[in-house]
């Protein structure tokens, strides 16, 4: 879920309806700059996945469920 929130009087107030909120659950709100920084990391993470392809083999498949 991604929502926008406004900081007012010491409280973050959602600017749109939160679908099926769970009482007591903690939600994290990111600023636009944080979202851009996180999105910039995605291509780097995808590129690094290839470094671990050697772990994908039938011999150790029994350990995949651990």
C-alpha positions in Angstrom: 0.0 0.0 0.0 1.2 3.5 -0.8 -0.5 6.6 0.5 0.3 10.3 0.9 0.1 11.8 4.3 0.3 15.4 5.7 2.1 16.3 8.9 -0.2 18.5 11.0 -0.1 19.4 14.7 2.4 16.6 15.4 0.4 14.0 13.6 0.7 12.4 10.2 -2.8 12.4 8.6 -3.5 10.3 5.5 -4.6 12.4 2.5 -6.6 9.5 1.1 -8.6 6.5 2.2 -6.6 3.7 3.7 -8.1 0.4 2.5 -8.8 -2.2 5.1 -6.5 -0.8 7.8 -5.6 -3.2 10.6 -5.9 -1.7 14.1 -2.6 -1.6 15.9 -0.6 -2.2 12.7 2.3 0.2 12.1 2.4 1.8 8.6 5.5 3.5 7.2 5.2 6.6 5.1 8.0 7.6 2.8 8.8 11.1 1.5 9.0 11.7 -2.3 12.8 11.9 -2.0 13.0 8.6 -0.1 10.8 6.9 -2.7 13.1 8.2 -5.5 16.2 6.9 -3.6 14.6 3.5 -3.1 13.5 3.3 -6.8 17.1 4.2 -7.9 18.4 1.1 -5.9 16.1 -1.4 -7.7 18.3 -1.7 -10.9 21.4 -2.2 -8.8 19.7 -4.9 -6.8 18.5 -6.7 -10.0 22.0 -6.6 -11.4 23.5 -8.1 -8.2 21.1 -11.0 -8.3 23.2 -12.6 -11.0 26.0 -12.9 -8.5 24.1 -15.5 -6.6 22.8 -17.6 -9.4 25.4 -20.3 -8.6 23.3 -21.1 -5.5 20.4 -22.1 -7.7 21.2 -25.8 -8.4 19.4 -29.1 -7.9 22.1 -30.5 -5.5 21.1 -28.1 -2.7 17.4 -27.7 -3.5 16.6 -29.5 -0.3 17.9 -26.4 1.6 15.7 -24.0 -0.3 12.7 -24.6 2.0 14.7 -23.9 5.2 
